[in-house]
């Protein structure tokens, strides 16, 4: 009965969210800009290739190493960052992982997305609570085209961005079955919407986050400068478009080739606001820097929006970061800098 009730609730929610979104509302600036200096957190055990995501639950830190040679995930104690264990072994055996795109805590469980295997794996705390053990594997429906991100909606459902171009999101059961597609890409590119939806979906690749306490699902585009806010409690949908506009691309052999800027790289919905890492560099600027030997990756800006999408403030960091984690109550932000041997930096925010 609980499953039937959840499915009915999903149908009601997504039916409302599937309606046409509010026309994109532009924003040009933030009322407040703050410069932040961080404190490097020393690590004496782990060596990362590309520390891409940080997720903290209670007293446990999980860090995703996107290009790891042995283990994709490193666990640490919080707040001292002492090493606990490594998991998510890279390899070809049935229990190994080919890739990891994102990780999400759900209580004491850590869910891990492997897009190359089309699987989401759950790791749970061991009896001694000093490590995580592989407990469950969800094989995703073949109708779901290469999942690159996900959030845990409730105890029976995941939300996954749709890269087929048919919709914006897929609602997926804990068994991996596609329940429903919702929404549309809020693009003004009518030609692409009609003739090149898969390429458009690639260009509109977005990073997402969901907060079950306030029901807000946020999506930020990797290219361009677009924030979408879906309130799954009151069924509202807001689209905010920054000065760099929506993702720009050209179509080549069915693929979307980016031509504009690198936009957002991470987003977190807290109880009171939405925090997003923004880069804002053109591909031309990135290429010119690389020719000079500058391979700096990430963004120095944290854009802070209200839960309704109003720009609140812009934080300017001294480091280029890819991922953040916020503890609003303590006024702490942890950021991951892929360019440093010591990648973890702690910031204090008001």
Buried (B, 14 or more C-beta within 10 A) or exposed (E): EEEEEBBEEBEEBBEBBBEEBBEBEEBEEBEEEBEBEBEBBEBEEBEBEBBBBBBBBEEBBBBBBBEBEEBBBBBBEBBEBEBBBBBBBBEEEEEEBEBBBBBBBBEEBBBBBBBEBBBBBBBEBEEEEEBBEBEEBBEBBEEBBEBBBBBBBBEBBBBBBBBBBBBBBBBBBBEBBBBBBBBBBBBEBEEBBEEBBBBBBBBBBBBBBBBBEBBBBBBBBBBBBBBBBBBBEEBBBBBBBBEBBBBBBEBEEEEBBBBBBBBBBBBBBBEEBBBBBBBBBBBEEBEEEEEEEEEBBBBBBBBBBEBEBBBBBBBEBEBBBBBBBBBBEEEBBBBBBBBBEEBBBBBEBE
